[in-house]
Amino acid sequence: MELKITVITENSVTKRELLAEHGLSLLIETPQYKVLFDTGQGMAVEPNLKKLRVNLQEINSIALSHGHNDHTGGLKKVLSLGGPKDVFGHPGILMRNMPPLQMVPIAQTECLFPRWSWSLWECSFI
C-alpha cells in the first residue's frame, strides 16, 4: 500500500513560504483515503494548506491525537474551509474547548464525531 505523509504545520519549516507554529498537523494519504491528523494551533494551517495546494474538500476525515490547543486549535478553520468531516478522537477530547451545550446530535455512525460542521455547531456522539 502506498502511503504519503505531508507536514502541514510543525514547530519548524524547511521551505521559506511555509509558516511554523507550536503544534502539529499532518496530511496522511493513501490512494483511497485522506485523513488530516491534528490541526495545529490554527494560525498556520490555512496559509500552509494553500501553499501546499491541499484541497480540504478532498480530505475524508480528521483525527485528533489529544485535546491540547496546539493539536486542535485549527479545527474551526479546517471545518469552515473544508466543510463537514468525520472527526475521530477520544469522546472527551474537546470538552474543555467547546461547551457540550452547543453541540446538537445529528446522526450516529461508527466514528466518534461524525460529520462535524463548525459553522453549524453540529455533531453526534456514539
TAPESUL-V44881 format. One record per pair of residues at least 6 apart in sequence whose C-alpha atoms are under 6 Angstrom apart, sorted by sequence separation. I is the first residue (numbers start at 0). GAP is how many residues later the second one is. D is the distance in whole Angstrom. If there is no record, write none. Layout:
i = [I;I]
gap = [GAP;GAP]
d = [D;D]
This chain:
i = [27;115;12;27;115;11;26;10;26;9;10;25;112;9;10;25;112;24;112;9;24;111;9;24;8;24;8;23;7;22;105;106;7;22;102;103;104;105;6;102;103;104;5;5;4;4;3;34;60;62;87;3;18;33;34;36;37;56;60;61;62;63;2;33;34;35;36;37;55;60;62;66;86;2;34;36;65;66;85;1;40;85;40;85;17;39;84;39;41;83;84;38;39;40;41;83;37;38;39;40;83;39;38;38;78;78;75;22;23;22]
gap = [6;6;7;7;7;8;8;9;9;10;10;10;10;11;11;11;11;12;12;13;13;13;14;14;15;15;16;16;17;17;17;17;18;18;18;18;18;18;19;19;19;19;20;21;22;23;24;24;24;24;24;25;25;25;25;25;25;25;25;25;25;25;26;26;26;26;26;26;26;26;26;26;26;27;27;27;27;27;27;28;28;28;29;29;30;30;30;31;31;31;31;32;32;32;32;32;33;33;33;33;33;34;35;36;38;39;42;47;47;48]
d = [6;6;6;5;5;5;6;5;5;6;5;6;6;6;5;5;6;6;6;6;5;6;5;5;5;5;5;5;5;5;6;6;5;6;6;5;5;6;5;5;6;4;6;5;6;5;6;6;5;6;5;5;6;5;6;6;6;5;5;5;5;5;6;5;5;5;5;5;5;6;6;5;5;5;5;6;6;6;6;6;6;4;4;4;6;5;5;4;5;5;5;5;6;4;4;5;5;5;6;5;4;5;5;6;6;6;6;4;6;6]
